Amino acid sequence: QVQLVESGGGLVQPGGSLTVSCAASISIFRFYAMGWYRQAPGKQRELVASIGTGGITNYSDSVKGRFTISRDNAKNTVYLQMNSLNVEDTAVYYCTTLVNGRPGLWGQGTQVTVSS
């Protein structure tokens, strides 16, 4: 069964940094564009970053300049490095495969809480 497993979430102070990871159980990972979504309490899930098979990245305005998405095809893993975190970044972060820009397979999510 194909799976995406996120890890690395936790509690961080405002202004701090955190990196979350998403490991895929599929050897054809490198053929998929990947995305990181987040969902805060009471809000819709939003796409914050994506990375294509060739490494081209895109970011939402809310995280541009603070977050960096990257991938390691040898490890079937995609990362989201988050810097200058603020309380508005508190959410459950999910990784997903992207096909024609639409999410496909989802992971279970990892909680990121920004609080002093």
N, C-alpha and C positions, 0 to 999 in steps of 0.2 A: 504494500500500500504506500502510495506516495505521501510524504509528510513534509511539512515545514515546521521547524521547532525554533521558536525565539528564546533568547536568553539575554541576561545582562541588565535587566531592569532593576530598579531599586529606588531608594530615597537619596536625594541629593539636595544640597542647599542652593538657593538662588545664586546665579553666577557661576555655578559649578559645571562640570562636564561629566558625560556618561556615554558609553558606547554599547549599543545593543547589537546582537548578532542574530542571524537567521540561517540555520543549517537545513539544507534540502537533502532528502533521501534519494534523489534522482540523479543518475549519472549524466542525464541530458540537461542538467541545470544550465549549462553554458548557452543553450539555445533559447533561453527564456529571458525577456526583460523582467525586471523585478521592481517592486515598489514597497515603500513603507507608508502605511496609513496609521492614523491615530484616532482615537475616539475618547473624548472627555465626557464626564458625566453630563447627561442632558443634552449632548450635542451630537450632530451627525458625524459619521466617520469621514475623515478627510485624508486625501493623498498629500503627503508632505514631501516625498522625494521618490524619484524613480531613476533607474539606470538601465540602459539598453544593453544588448548583447555585445556591442562594440565599446561600451563604456561611457556613452554619452549620458549626461545627467541632467535632471530637471528638478527644480525645487519650488515649493509654494512660497509666496511672498512672506509668509509668516516665519519661515525658517531660513530663508536665503541669507547666506553669509554667516550663519551660525551652525548649520548642520551640513554634514558631508556623508554622502552615500558612496559605498565602494563595494566591490565584489572580488572574491578570490575563487575563480572557477576550479582551481585544483582542489579546493576544499569544499566546493559546492556551498559556499557561504556568502551571504551579503551582510554588510555592516551599515550601521547608521551611527556616526560619531556626532554627538550633540554637545555644543559648547554654549557658554553664556546662557544657561538655562534659566527660565523664569517660571513663575507659578502657572502661567498660561500654557506651559508645555506639559503640565500634568495630564496624563492620559494613559490608556492602554495602547501600546504600539503593536501593530500587526504587520507582518510581511506577507506579500502575495506575489504570485506570478502574474504577469501582465501579458495579455494577448490582444493585439490591436488597441492597446490602451485601456483595456478593461480587466478588472481583477478576476482571477480564476481561483487557484488553490490558495487557501488561507492557512496561516498558522494559528496557534491558540492564543497568541498575544502575550505581552510582557508589560507589567505595570511600571510606569515611571512616575514618581511623585517628587515634585519640586517644592520644598518647604523648609522654612527655617525652624 
